């Protein structure tokens, strides 16, 4: 133990730092003890890695699609709602007729437009966005919902079958999302796609939004 006899501040500081860094008063532990301590640390690290690969990785494999889709939907919300004549038709080869507002069963009015095409014709997404539903609906039959710019929901109904898409998938305008049919309450009518747009939960006429 060095006795600090130097009265000046600089000397005190050096002495303090040396003592602090070297911990010179305690002798190093014996080799066996050090090896044991290293081994113990190694076991902890290996156990940690095992836990990550067994329990955390499987969770992460599921999580990204939800995390990414949530991020994409938040980004889409910041974007402008679809403008007039900005959306490509779900069936670009087919003639568009404004069938919005027509009387329907159970006192409903037609909250979309119907575009007729041969059974099995590919239906294209009218917007980029995130798939929010691929499934059955009482009236719509086999339906697909996409969330696009501004948070607008794009609805495609009466599908014969679906393309290879699932909720939280990203699609671009023009991507095939399914095939024309007459499922749901369209049974008995010629095959067509019912296309609807919902803004803040309210149906709006998609006809003016579509490029003719
Ligand atoms: Zn319809």
Boltz pocket constraint, residues with backbone or C-beta under 6 A from the ligand:
constraints:
  - pocket:
      binder: B
      contacts: [[A, 110], [A, 112], [A, 113], [A, 114], [A, 193], [A, 194], [A, 195]]
      max_distance: 6.0
